[in-house]
Amino acid sequence: LRATMATHKPIKVGKYNGPHIRQALDDVLIEHLVDELQWPEDNTLTDVRLVLGFLSCAVAALSHFYPVPFPENVPVLVLCVALYALFGGALQLLAWWCHPDAVLIIRAGEGAPRGGNAVVVSTTMPYCSPDYTVCVALKDRPAVQAKLAQPVNTFIDENGVLDRSAFLRFVDSAVLVFSKQKAE
């Protein structure tokens, strides 16, 4: 683990840019869990969102380039608008209800933590708050979870450089708390 950590370039973020800080921390968290700890990533939700987005774009293109002139293509336009609204609504519902703060979903099976269960890793960093929160929870039983928060200034120095090892210790402690709680 130390050999792989030494090969990473330092990450510099704007100290007062909360979304940039959260994105940088999320990227390091995902890289650590997937690449270094070898947790298998589940891309099903992302794939569904991509398909819905592609279908929305295809319907929009069809409404613009349908070969029949305007007055005769009104039924096609109405259908396209309805389908576009349906696909857009489905995307919005996915964003609201299917793991809204999830940055990583771990596929159930071999390689998954603690007995091969599906796991959701989510993060939050509220607006104007210095606290970055990591939550590791079972996908099918969200009550079994570990949630740890820490101020971002423990990971980012005064120059805006991310202390990767300090952040990974924080992530590993959340994983350890999750592993112990699940065992109870």
Stockholm file with secondary structure:
# STOCKHOLM 1.0

chainA/1-184         LRATMATHKPIKVGKYNGPHIRQALDDVLIEHLVDELQWPEDNTLTDVRLVLGFLSCAVAALSHFYPVPFPENVPVLVLCVALYALFGGALQLLAWWCHPDAVLIIRAGEGAPRGGNAVVVSTTMPYCSPDYTVCVALKDRPAVQAKLAQPVNTFIDENGVLDRSAFLRFVDSAVLVFSKQKAE
#=GR chainA/1-184 SS CHHHHHTSCCCBCCTTCHHHHHHHHHHHHHHIIIIISCCCBCCHHHHHHHHHHHHHHHHHHHHHHCSSCGGGGHHHHHHHHHHHHHHHHHHHHHHHHSCTTEEEEECSSTTSHHHHCCEEEEEECCTTCCEEEEEEEESSCTTSEEEEEEEGGGTBCTTSBBCHHHHHHHHHHHHHHHHHHHHC
#=GC SS_cons         CHHHHHTSCCCBCCTTCHHHHHHHHHHHHHHIIIIISCCCBCCHHHHHHHHHHHHHHHHHHHHHHCSSCGGGGHHHHHHHHHHHHHHHHHHHHHHHHSCTTEEEEECSSTTSHHHHCCEEEEEECCTTCCEEEEEEEESSCTTSEEEEEEEGGGTBCTTSBBCHHHHHHHHHHHHHHHHHHHHC
//
